[in-house]
Amino acid sequence: MAKSKGARVIVTLECECRNEEKKMKRKNGIFRYTSSKNKRNTPNRLEMKKFCPYCNCHSIFKEVK
């Protein structure tokens, strides 16, 4: 019998600058990272500070459903 995958899931993180037109220094677009999290330890949405090449700065990336 196969084992279950467990509590770890892959999540998609999206930059918060996608709706802010004035902050864009380069081309328009949406930049996304993928990461994994443990559902039991962090049930709420994940937020990480990462580099966004579209706004050319470090900004907060939030988990997308």
HELIX and SHEET records of a PDB file:
HELIX    1   1 GLU A   16  ASN A   19  5                                   4    
SHEET    1   A 4 ARG A  32  ASN A  38  0                                        
SHEET    2   A 4 ARG A   8  CYS A  15 -1                                        
SHEET    3   A 4 CYS A  57  VAL A  64 -1                                        
SHEET    4   A 4 GLU A  47  CYS A  52 -1                                        
END                                                                             
